[in-house]
Structure formats: structure tokens, C-alpha cells
Amino acid sequence: MPELKPITLITGASAGIGAALAEMFVGNGHTLALVARRAPRLKAIADSIEERGYPRPVVLAIDLARADASARIEEELRESGHEPQFVVNNAGFGLVGPAASLDRDEQLAMIDLNVRVLTDLSLRFVDSLARHHGGILNVASVAAFMPGPGMAVYHATKAYILSFTEALHRELAPRGIRVTALCPGPVETEFQARAGMPEDYYPRMLSRSMQRVAREGYDGLMRGRRVVVPGSDNKVAALLPRLLPRAIMLRLVHTFMRRRG
């Protein structure tokens, strides 16, 4: 069988941080495999990349909500003659509101995408990541550092991503695999509309551009950093839960959510 070529796999690549990460990786010489549901969006991004003289990305229009999504990704990559050198788990969504009031099926779907799919793709390609001295970039959030009444399930999924990624960072280091958790604060993307947030939901001082987030995430991964939190204000927000009693953090987050809702 011919040797499989290394590729960077990016989920949720049709918009937002995922599209910005695609630009960052391709600009640094990586061949891409882009995964998302929206085939026209992926094709447009692939066309743009190819028109600028870069290798055309492999386009995988796959709904990650499907139980066989990860297996399909692996199969289609193999058929195209590729295997991952880097896996970027960016796909995910959130929902605003009290957990008991939100649609339960939607919240379970959030857990599936934010947690199950990310875990599967992080572990499925470990051998090829080791062969190509690559790594994993898992997109978490500043929300990972604190409980989130008002977005309880979302915060919990991001806390899982942070904990899981930090553990993999240590476990996979002996195999030469870099593993980084990218924990941005607010970024102006489609995430807010999907979550049911108004445009001014978060203070503007916490917001960072998707391009800056992508650049800091990429640089952190290449340097082998365990956790990347873009922006000094967000670094402070991530530090607060370590300094304040848990009950006070719960009260602060709950008060913020109620005022913004």
C-alpha cells in the first residue's frame, strides 16, 4: 500500500475560528482536510485557498452529529491518500438559558459534538500523529475554568475539553505529540447567534478577533504549550476561579448571566 501523506484535519472549518485556523495552517505550509456540514462553504474556502497557489484542501462535507462521522473521516482520508499529522477539534456549539428550560435533546447533542466527537478524533489518529511528529489542538473556552449557571452544559463540556487535553498533553508527550487546549474568550462568530446570545452579550474588552485567536492557538501548538488563553483580560478571567471561593464564582457568573439574559 502506498505511504499515506500527512495532512491537517480541521473540524468546524466552514466559518469562524475554524476558517481562521485553516488560513493559519495553510499559510504555514500545511495541507488541509476541512470538515463541516455545509459543503458550499467548504468548497468556497477550498477554492479560495487553491486560487492563491496553495494545495487544494480535501473537503469532507460530513455531519459530525452522525454516529459514524469519525469513521467516515478516517475512511475518506485514507481513500484520498492521507492521514492526520495534526488534528484540530474546533467544531462545537453552546446554548444560553437554564439547563432545565432548554431543549434536552439539543443539550445532549451538544455533549455529543463538544465531547464525544472531540474525544474520538483526538484518540483515533494517535499513531499517525506520532509518525509525523504532529499534534492536537482542541478548542475549549475561558468558560472551561468556571461553572456556568445560565450555560451549564456548555461550560461543563468545555471543562471536560480542558481537563482531557491537559491530561493528553502529558500522556502523549513521550510519543512526540504536542497537545494544546485553546481557550478563547468571546469571538465575533456565528457561535453567538447559534447559542441565542444578543450581539452585546459579552463586554467588548474581552472580545478578540478570530484571526488573533487562530494565530495564538497555532503558535501555542507549535511551541508545545499545554494551554493558550488569548488576551490579558481573558487570562485574568481564567485565573479568578483559582483565587475566589467556588460559591462566589457561582454567584458572580449567575448574576452576569441573569443581567445579560
C-alpha positions as CSV (number, residue, x, y, z in Angstrom):
1,M,0.0,0.0,0.0
2,P,1.4,3.5,-0.9
3,E,2.6,5.6,2.0
4,L,-0.1,8.0,3.3
5,K,0.7,11.7,3.2
6,P,0.4,13.9,6.3
7,I,-2.5,16.3,6.5
8,T,-4.0,18.7,9.0
9,L,-7.6,17.9,9.9
10,I,-9.8,20.8,11.0
11,T,-13.4,20.3,12.1
12,G,-16.0,23.2,12.1
13,A,-13.9,24.7,9.3
14,S,-16.6,26.4,7.3
15,A,-16.7,29.6,9.3
16,G,-15.4,31.5,12.4
17,I,-12.4,30.3,14.3
18,G,-12.2,27.1,12.2
19,A,-11.9,29.0,9.0
20,A,-9.3,31.3,10.6
21,L,-7.3,28.3,11.7
22,A,-7.5,26.9,8.2
23,E,-5.9,30.1,6.9
24,M,-3.3,30.0,9.6
25,F,-2.3,26.4,8.9
26,V,-2.2,26.7,5.2
27,G,-0.2,29.9,5.4
28,N,2.4,27.9,7.3
29,G,2.7,25.2,4.7
30,H,0.2,22.6,5.9
31,T,-2.1,20.6,3.5
32,L,-5.6,20.7,4.9
33,A,-8.6,18.4,5.3
34,L,-11.7,20.6,6.1
35,V,-14.7,19.1,7.9
36,A,-18.2,20.6,8.3
37,R,-21.8,20.0,7.2
38,R,-22.0,22.9,4.8
39,A,-20.5,21.7,1.5
40,P,-20.8,25.0,-0.4
41,R,-19.0,26.9,2.4
42,L,-16.2,24.3,2.4
43,K,-15.9,24.4,-1.3
44,A,-15.7,28.2,-1.3
45,I,-12.8,28.1,1.2
46,A,-11.0,25.4,-0.7
47,D,-11.4,27.3,-4.0
48,S,-10.0,30.4,-2.3
49,I,-7.0,28.6,-0.9
50,E,-6.3,26.9,-4.3
51,E,-6.6,30.2,-6.2
52,R,-3.9,31.6,-4.0
53,G,-1.4,28.9,-5.1
54,Y,-1.7,26.6,-2.1
55,P,-2.5,22.9,-2.3
56,R,-6.3,22.4,-2.6
57,P,-7.7,21.1,0.7
58,V,-9.5,17.8,1.0
59,V,-13.2,18.7,1.5
60,L,-15.2,16.4,3.8
61,A,-18.8,17.5,4.0
62,I,-19.8,15.3,6.9
63,D,-22.3,15.9,9.7
64,L,-20.4,15.3,12.9
65,A,-23.7,14.5,14.7
66,R,-23.8,11.2,12.9
67,A,-22.6,8.2,14.9
68,D,-20.3,7.1,12.1
69,A,-18.8,10.5,11.4
70,S,-15.3,9.9,12.7
71,A,-15.1,6.5,11.0
72,R,-16.2,8.2,7.7
73,I,-13.5,10.9,8.1
74,E,-10.8,8.2,8.6
75,E,-12.0,6.3,5.6
76,E,-12.2,9.3,3.3
77,L,-8.8,10.5,4.3
78,R,-7.3,7.1,3.6
79,E,-9.0,6.9,0.2
80,S,-7.5,10.3,-0.7
81,G,-4.1,9.0,0.3
82,H,-3.7,11.0,3.6
83,E,-3.5,10.5,7.3
84,P,-3.5,13.3,10.0
85,Q,-0.4,14.9,11.2
86,F,-2.4,17.5,13.1
87,V,-6.0,17.2,14.4
88,V,-7.8,20.5,15.2
89,N,-11.0,19.9,17.1
90,N,-12.9,23.2,16.6
91,A,-16.5,22.1,16.0
92,G,-18.9,22.8,18.8
93,F,-21.8,24.9,19.9
94,G,-23.4,26.4,23.0
95,L,-26.9,27.3,24.3
96,V,-27.9,30.1,26.6
97,G,-30.5,29.5,29.3
98,P,-31.3,27.5,32.4
99,A,-30.5,23.8,31.7
100,A,-33.9,22.7,32.9
101,S,-35.6,25.0,30.5
102,L,-33.6,24.3,27.4
103,D,-34.4,21.5,25.0
104,R,-32.9,18.3,26.5
105,D,-32.2,16.7,23.1
106,E,-30.3,19.8,21.9
107,Q,-28.2,19.8,25.1
108,L,-27.4,16.1,24.6
109,A,-26.4,16.8,21.0
110,M,-24.1,19.5,22.4
111,I,-22.4,16.9,24.6
112,D,-22.1,14.5,21.7
113,L,-20.4,17.2,19.5
114,N,-18.3,19.1,22.1
115,V,-17.2,16.0,24.0
116,R,-17.7,12.6,22.3
117,V,-16.6,13.6,18.8
118,L,-13.7,15.6,20.1
119,T,-12.6,12.6,22.2
120,D,-12.9,10.2,19.3
121,L,-10.9,12.3,16.9
122,S,-8.3,13.0,19.5
123,L,-7.6,9.3,20.1
124,R,-8.4,7.8,16.7
125,F,-5.3,9.1,14.9
126,V,-2.6,8.9,17.7
127,D,-0.4,6.5,15.7
128,S,-0.3,8.8,12.6
129,L,0.3,11.9,14.8
130,A,3.3,10.2,16.3
131,R,4.6,9.1,12.9
132,H,4.5,12.6,11.6
133,H,5.6,14.3,14.9
134,G,2.3,16.3,14.9
135,G,-0.2,17.2,17.5
136,I,-3.8,18.0,18.6
137,L,-5.3,21.4,19.1
138,N,-8.6,21.3,21.0
139,V,-10.7,24.4,21.1
140,A,-12.1,24.9,24.6
141,S,-13.0,28.3,26.1
142,V,-12.4,30.6,29.0
143,A,-15.8,29.0,30.2
144,A,-13.8,25.8,30.9
145,F,-12.3,27.4,34.0
146,M,-15.6,28.2,35.8
147,P,-19.1,26.8,36.4
148,G,-21.7,28.4,34.2
149,P,-25.2,28.7,35.6
150,G,-27.1,30.0,32.6
151,M,-25.0,27.9,30.2
152,A,-24.5,24.9,32.5
153,V,-24.0,22.2,29.9
154,Y,-21.8,24.3,27.6
155,H,-19.4,25.2,30.5
156,A,-19.3,21.6,31.6
157,T,-18.3,20.4,28.1
158,K,-15.6,23.0,27.9
159,A,-14.3,22.0,31.3
160,Y,-14.1,18.4,30.0
161,I,-12.1,19.5,27.0
162,L,-9.6,21.4,29.1
163,S,-9.1,18.6,31.6
164,F,-8.9,15.9,28.8
165,T,-6.5,18.0,26.8
166,E,-4.2,18.7,29.7
167,A,-4.0,15.0,30.5
168,L,-3.3,14.1,26.9
169,H,-0.6,16.7,26.8
170,R,1.2,14.7,29.5
171,E,0.3,11.3,28.2
172,L,1.3,11.8,24.6
173,A,4.5,13.8,25.1
174,P,6.7,10.7,25.2
175,R,5.5,9.9,21.7
176,G,6.5,13.3,20.4
177,I,2.8,14.5,20.1
178,R,2.0,18.1,21.0
179,V,-1.4,18.6,22.6
180,T,-2.8,22.1,23.3
181,A,-6.1,23.5,24.7
182,L,-7.0,26.8,23.1
183,C,-9.3,28.7,25.5
184,P,-10.6,31.9,23.8
185,G,-12.9,34.4,25.4
186,P,-15.7,36.0,23.2
187,V,-15.0,36.0,19.5
188,E,-17.4,37.5,17.0
189,T,-18.6,34.4,15.0
190,E,-21.8,32.5,14.3
191,F,-21.4,30.9,17.7
192,Q,-23.3,33.7,19.4
193,A,-26.3,33.5,17.1
194,R,-26.4,29.7,17.4
195,A,-26.3,30.0,21.2
196,G,-29.1,32.5,21.4
197,M,-26.9,35.5,22.5
198,P,-27.6,39.1,21.6
199,E,-24.7,40.9,19.9
200,D,-23.6,42.8,23.0
201,Y,-23.8,39.8,25.3
202,Y,-20.2,39.9,26.5
203,P,-18.1,43.1,27.4
204,R,-16.2,44.2,24.3
205,M,-13.0,44.4,26.2
206,L,-13.0,40.6,26.4
207,S,-13.5,40.1,22.7
208,R,-10.7,39.1,20.3
209,S,-10.6,38.6,16.6
210,M,-10.8,35.1,15.2
211,Q,-7.5,35.8,13.3
212,R,-5.7,36.6,16.6
213,V,-7.2,33.6,18.3
214,A,-6.1,31.4,15.4
215,R,-2.6,32.8,15.4
216,E,-2.1,32.4,19.1
217,G,-3.6,28.9,19.0
218,Y,-1.3,27.8,16.1
219,D,1.8,29.3,17.7
220,G,1.0,27.7,21.1
221,L,0.6,24.3,19.5
222,M,3.8,24.5,17.5
223,R,5.6,25.5,20.7
224,G,4.1,22.6,22.6
225,R,2.2,24.8,25.1
226,R,-0.4,23.0,27.2
227,V,-3.0,25.8,27.4
228,V,-3.4,29.0,25.4
229,V,-5.7,31.8,26.6
230,P,-5.6,34.7,24.1
231,G,-5.8,38.2,25.7
232,S,-4.7,39.5,29.1
233,D,-8.3,40.2,30.2
234,N,-9.2,36.6,29.4
235,K,-6.2,35.4,31.3
236,V,-7.4,37.2,34.3
237,A,-10.9,35.7,33.9
238,A,-9.3,32.3,33.7
239,L,-7.3,32.9,36.9
240,L,-10.2,34.2,39.0
241,P,-11.7,30.8,39.8
242,R,-8.4,29.7,41.3
243,L,-8.4,32.7,43.6
244,L,-12.0,33.0,44.6
245,P,-14.1,30.5,46.6
246,R,-16.3,28.4,44.3
247,A,-19.5,29.7,45.8
248,I,-18.5,33.3,45.0
249,M,-17.7,32.3,41.4
250,L,-21.0,30.6,41.0
251,R,-22.8,33.8,42.3
252,L,-20.8,36.1,40.0
253,V,-21.4,34.0,36.9
254,H,-25.1,33.5,37.7
255,T,-25.5,37.3,38.3
256,F,-23.8,38.1,35.0
257,M,-25.9,35.6,33.0
258,R,-29.2,36.9,34.5
259,R,-28.3,40.5,33.7
260,R,-27.3,39.7,30.2
261,G,-30.3,37.4,29.5
